[in-house]
Amino acid sequence: MRVIHPPGQVIGEHRHDWPFLMLPTLGDCVERHEAGEVRIGSPSAVMHPAGTCHANCIGRHGMESVSIEFDPDWVRTAGLGTALQRSRSWVGGSVALAARSVTLAWENTGASEREVARATGAFLRLALAHEAHARPRWLAAVQAMLDADDAPPTGEIARRLSLHPAWLARSYRRAVGEGLHATVRRKRVERAMLQLRWVPTPHRRTSPWRAGFATRAT
């Protein structure tokens, strides 16, 4: 299921009847669950067991995500039952890179159910083998610069932080799951998404029913 949320939307505490995996594709949110609070944005992943209570606060650019719920029978036959007993989140790194691949598999209308199940199972096994790691101290400063409308080039970011540009590029990709240039492109898309979807113009008003809606991926 593809879900689109407007900027600033607050989604109160709720639960899912089946195990649930959510992969943000644009924008971000603050996710609150039993393990605490974490900011989730593309690329990243969040997983909740069946019946686990969680809540969300959508970021200033809104958020678009793709999610899936697992049939309990499939969870058991895939040997993942005990692994899905607590909420988990992964921000950046190899799990974030893999999340993009499994998103493409979910959205491929020509893929068979077996192919989707195989891609999903492979992603979950990879993700469950990776616990969250401490994020580098320089990462917040880099992300703040990339979030600006006129984000500086890699060389300038590295100069400001007294880092080597090539080292920064490699380390950023490893920590975040995408390159510096990919982040800049995604931020531009997010700003455009905000303008096109949610900012009223003289010729177009945002309908009140667009307080968050879901569409089946096609």
VOPAGU-2260 file (C-alpha; in pm, 1 decimal, decimal comma):
REM VOPAGU-2260
SITE   aa  ch    i         X         Y         Z
SITE  MET   A    0       0,0       0,0       0,0
SITE  ARG   A    1     127,3     348,4     -88,3
SITE  VAL   A    2      30,3     612,8     167,8
SITE  ILE   A    3      54,4     992,1     133,0
SITE  HIS   A    4      42,8    1220,9     439,1
SITE  PRO   A    5      30,6    1604,4     449,1
SITE  PRO   A    6     286,4    1816,3     637,3
SITE  GLY   A    7     244,6    1824,3    1013,7
SITE  GLN   A    8     -20,9    1554,3    1032,2
SITE  VAL   A    9     -35,7    1381,4    1371,2
SITE  ILE   A   10    -136,9    1014,6    1359,8
SITE  GLY   A   11    -245,0     901,6    1703,7
SITE  GLU   A   12    -167,3     569,9    1866,5
SITE  HIS   A   13    -281,6     276,1    1656,1
SITE  ARG   A   14    -209,5     -91,9    1595,9
SITE  HIS   A   15    -201,0    -336,2    1305,8
SITE  ASP   A   16    -359,2    -679,6    1317,4
SITE  TRP   A   17     -68,1    -832,7    1124,6
SITE  PRO   A   18     309,4    -766,2    1136,0
SITE  PHE   A   19     374,5    -440,3     952,4
SITE  LEU   A   20     672,2    -301,6     756,5
SITE  MET   A   21     687,7      60,0     637,1
SITE  LEU   A   22     945,9     205,1     395,8
SITE  PRO   A   23     945,2     587,3     351,6
SITE  THR   A   24    1008,6     701,2      -5,5
SITE  LEU   A   25     980,0    1081,3      35,6
SITE  GLY   A   26     959,9    1315,4     332,5
SITE  ASP   A   27     991,8    1209,1     694,7
SITE  CYS   A   28     816,7    1165,3    1028,9
SITE  VAL   A   29     882,5    1111,5    1397,3
SITE  GLU   A   30     789,2     754,7    1488,8
SITE  ARG   A   31     698,2     676,1    1852,1
SITE  HIS   A   32     670,6     318,3    1975,9
SITE  GLU   A   33     759,9      94,4    2267,1
SITE  ALA   A   34    1134,7     127,6    2201,2
SITE  GLY   A   35    1128,2     508,5    2207,9
SITE  GLU   A   36    1122,1     784,6    1947,7
SITE  VAL   A   37    1309,5     801,6    1617,4
SITE  ARG   A   38    1300,5    1027,6    1310,8
SITE  ILE   A   39    1232,1     822,5    1001,7
SITE  GLY   A   40    1294,1     946,6     647,7
SITE  SER   A   41    1401,3     806,2     315,0
SITE  PRO   A   42    1593,0     581,8     302,0
SITE  SER   A   43    1496,1     384,4     613,8
SITE  ALA   A   44    1256,9     116,5     739,9
SITE  VAL   A   45    1023,0      60,2    1036,6
SITE  MET   A   46     873,9    -271,9    1146,4
SITE  HIS   A   47     606,1    -343,1    1408,0
SITE  PRO   A   48     473,4    -677,0    1535,9
SITE  ALA   A   49      99,9    -739,1    1528,9
SITE  GLY   A   50     -83,1    -546,0    1799,9
SITE  THR   A   51     206,4    -312,9    1887,9
SITE  CYS   A   52      97,7      43,7    1961,4
SITE  HIS   A   53     274,7     327,5    1776,1
SITE  ALA   A   54     214,3     686,9    1663,1
SITE  ASN   A   55     355,9     929,5    1404,0
SITE  CYS   A   56     408,6    1300,7    1352,3
SITE  ILE   A   57     466,0    1387,8     985,4
SITE  GLY   A   58     747,7    1628,2     892,2
SITE  ARG   A   59     730,3    1967,0     720,8
SITE  HIS   A   60     747,8    1825,9     367,1
SITE  GLY   A   61     479,2    1564,7     423,5
SITE  MET   A   62     561,1    1197,8     374,2
SITE  GLU   A   63     505,6     926,0     117,2
SITE  SER   A   64     566,5     563,7     207,7
SITE  VAL   A   65     511,4     209,6      89,6
SITE  SER   A   66     401,2     -49,2     344,4
SITE  ILE   A   67     304,7    -413,5     365,3
SITE  GLU   A   68     139,2    -638,4     624,9
SITE  PHE   A   69     246,6   -1001,8     654,8
SITE  ASP   A   70       7,8   -1294,3     671,3
SITE  PRO   A   71      95,6   -1474,3     999,0
SITE  ASP   A   72     106,1   -1805,6     811,5
SITE  TRP   A   73     373,0   -1668,3     578,0
SITE  VAL   A   74     571,9   -1533,9     874,3
SITE  ARG   A   75     577,1   -1882,4    1028,6
SITE  THR   A   76     664,6   -2067,4     708,3
SITE  ALA   A   77     942,3   -1814,2     636,4
SITE  GLY   A   78    1090,8   -1887,0     979,4
SITE  LEU   A   79    1057,7   -1525,8    1096,0
SITE  GLY   A   80     803,4   -1565,2    1376,3
SITE  THR   A   81    1028,3   -1507,8    1677,0
SITE  ALA   A   82    1218,9   -1227,8    1502,9
SITE  LEU   A   83     905,8   -1012,3    1461,1
SITE  GLN   A   84     819,8    -985,2    1829,1
SITE  ARG   A   85     937,3    -626,8    1887,9
SITE  SER   A   86     937,1    -295,2    1703,3
SITE  ARG   A   87    1252,6    -210,2    1510,9
SITE  SER   A   88    1375,8      74,3    1291,8
SITE  TRP   A   89    1672,1     110,0    1058,0
SITE  VAL   A   90    1798,3     448,1     936,0
SITE  GLY   A   91    2062,0     446,0     663,2
SITE  GLY   A   92    2327,6     188,1     587,3
SITE  SER   A   93    2290,7    -140,2     400,4
SITE  VAL   A   94    1933,1    -192,2     523,3
SITE  ALA   A   95    1826,4     140,6     370,9
SITE  LEU   A   96    1985,5      45,3      37,7
SITE  ALA   A   97    1805,3    -291,0      46,8
SITE  ALA   A   98    1477,9    -114,1     131,4
SITE  ARG   A   99    1487,4      61,0    -204,0
SITE  SER   A  100    1525,8    -270,0    -385,9
SITE  VAL   A  101    1235,6    -435,9    -205,9
SITE  THR   A  102    1018,8    -128,0    -272,3
SITE  LEU   A  103    1075,5    -176,3    -645,8
SITE  ALA   A  104     977,3    -542,8    -609,2
SITE  TRP   A  105     653,8    -449,4    -429,9
SITE  GLU   A  106     563,1    -193,0    -696,1
SITE  ASN   A  107     641,6    -418,9    -991,9
SITE  THR   A  108     297,5    -511,1   -1121,8
SITE  GLY   A  109     451,5    -787,9   -1331,1
SITE  ALA   A  110     609,6    -964,6   -1031,6
SITE  SER   A  111     453,4   -1288,2    -911,9
SITE  GLU   A  112     347,0   -1342,7    -551,7
SITE  ARG   A  113     639,6   -1582,6    -510,5
SITE  GLU   A  114     887,7   -1318,7    -633,3
SITE  VAL   A  115     745,9   -1058,0    -396,8
SITE  ALA   A  116     759,8   -1303,9    -106,0
SITE  ARG   A  117    1119,7   -1398,2    -189,4
SITE  ALA   A  118    1232,5   -1032,9    -207,6
SITE  THR   A  119    1050,4    -946,9     114,9
SITE  GLY   A  120    1193,5   -1244,8     302,7
SITE  ALA   A  121    1546,1   -1163,0     186,0
SITE  PHE   A  122    1506,8    -801,9     299,5
SITE  LEU   A  123    1376,3    -901,1     642,8
SITE  ARG   A  124    1660,0   -1147,3     702,0
SITE  LEU   A  125    1914,4    -878,9     609,2
SITE  ALA   A  126    1745,0    -615,4     825,3
SITE  LEU   A  127    1702,1    -842,3    1128,2
SITE  ALA   A  128    2072,4    -926,9    1117,3
SITE  HIS   A  129    2163,3    -557,5    1153,4
SITE  GLU   A  130    2097,4    -377,5    1478,4
SITE  ALA   A  131    2096,7       2,0    1483,8
SITE  HIS   A  132    2441,4     160,6    1513,7
SITE  ALA   A  133    2543,9     498,3    1653,1
SITE  ARG   A  134    2536,2     767,2    1384,9
SITE  PRO   A  135    2857,3     964,2    1316,3
SITE  ARG   A  136    2888,7    1292,6    1502,6
SITE  TRP   A  137    2940,9    1489,2    1180,3
SITE  LEU   A  138    2626,2    1352,1    1013,6
SITE  ALA   A  139    2377,2    1599,4    1165,4
SITE  ALA   A  140    2585,3    1894,3    1040,3
SITE  VAL   A  141    2604,3    1749,0     688,5
SITE  GLN   A  142    2230,6    1679,5     677,6
SITE  ALA   A  143    2153,8    2034,1     794,3
SITE  MET   A  144    2359,1    2174,6     506,1
SITE  LEU   A  145    2195,0    1940,6     255,1
SITE  ASP   A  146    1850,8    2045,3     378,1
SITE  ALA   A  147    1908,5    2405,0     268,0
SITE  ASP   A  148    1751,7    2528,0     -57,1
SITE  ASP   A  149    2101,5    2611,9    -186,0
SITE  ALA   A  150    2288,7    2306,2     -55,8
SITE  PRO   A  151    2667,1    2350,2     -96,2
SITE  PRO   A  152    2868,9    2104,1    -308,9
SITE  THR   A  153    3054,2    1812,8    -151,3
SITE  GLY   A  154    3387,5    1994,2    -154,6
SITE  GLU   A  155    3247,2    2292,0      36,0
SITE  ILE   A  156    3074,0    2070,1     293,6
SITE  ALA   A  157    3399,7    1881,4     348,8
SITE  ARG   A  158    3594,7    2208,5     382,8
SITE  ARG   A  159    3355,1    2344,3     645,8
SITE  LEU   A  160    3390,8    2024,4     850,7
SITE  SER   A  161    3767,1    1983,7     788,1
SITE  LEU   A  162    3711,0    1645,7     618,4
SITE  HIS   A  163    3848,1    1499,4     293,9
SITE  PRO   A  164    3578,7    1515,7      19,8
SITE  ALA   A  165    3629,1    1156,0     -99,8
SITE  TRP   A  166    3623,8    1022,3     257,3
SITE  LEU   A  167    3310,5    1223,7     333,0
SITE  ALA   A  168    3130,7    1094,2      22,1
SITE  ARG   A  169    3209,0     728,8     105,3
SITE  SER   A  170    3129,9     764,4     475,0
SITE  TYR   A  171    2804,4     947,9     408,9
SITE  ARG   A  172    2681,3     676,5     170,4
SITE  ARG   A  173    2772,1     407,2     422,8
SITE  ALA   A  174    2594,2     589,6     706,9
SITE  VAL   A  175    2282,7     703,7     521,6
SITE  GLY   A  176    2225,4     447,9     247,7
SITE  GLU   A  177    2243,2     697,2     -40,5
SITE  GLY   A  178    2501,2     936,6    -182,8
SITE  LEU   A  179    2526,8    1310,1    -117,0
SITE  HIS   A  180    2401,0    1398,3    -465,2
SITE  ALA   A  181    2109,3    1153,7    -428,3
SITE  THR   A  182    2010,0    1328,3    -104,4
SITE  VAL   A  183    2018,1    1670,8    -272,8
SITE  ARG   A  184    1797,9    1541,3    -558,8
SITE  ARG   A  185    1553,6    1383,0    -312,7
SITE  LYS   A  186    1529,3    1705,6    -112,3
SITE  ARG   A  187    1441,2    1893,3    -430,6
SITE  VAL   A  188    1168,1    1641,3    -508,5
SITE  GLU   A  189    1033,1    1673,6    -153,1
SITE  ARG   A  190    1013,8    2052,8    -183,6
SITE  ALA   A  191     839,1    2020,6    -519,7
SITE  MET   A  192     602,5    1761,3    -370,9
SITE  LEU   A  193     512,5    2006,4     -93,7
SITE  GLN   A  194     431,8    2280,7    -345,1
SITE  LEU   A  195     232,5    2060,7    -581,9
SITE  ARG   A  196      31,6    1868,9    -325,6
SITE  TRP   A  197     -25,6    2092,4     -27,6
SITE  VAL   A  198      39,8    2462,1     -98,4
SITE  PRO   A  199    -278,3    2637,0    -223,9
SITE  THR   A  200    -250,0    2867,8    -526,6
SITE  PRO   A  201    -499,7    3120,2    -674,8
SITE  HIS   A  202    -607,1    2854,7    -922,8
SITE  ARG   A  203    -599,7    2553,6    -694,0
SITE  ARG   A  204    -708,2    2491,4    -337,5
SITE  THR   A  205    -607,7    2197,6    -122,3
SITE  SER   A  206    -919,9    1992,3     -52,1
SITE  PRO   A  207    -995,0    1935,9     317,5
SITE  TRP   A  208   -1034,9    1561,3     261,3
SITE  ARG   A  209    -664,6    1538,5     174,6
SITE  ALA   A  210    -570,8    1494,9     537,8
SITE  GLY   A  211    -386,6    1177,3     456,2
SITE  PHE   A  212    -500,9     902,4     224,4
SITE  ALA   A  213    -383,5     566,4      98,9
SITE  THR   A  214    -370,5     424,3    -249,8
SITE  ARG   A  215    -292,6      73,5    -360,3
SITE  ALA   A  216      36,1      60,6    -547,3
SITE  THR   A  217     -23,5      -2,6    -917,2
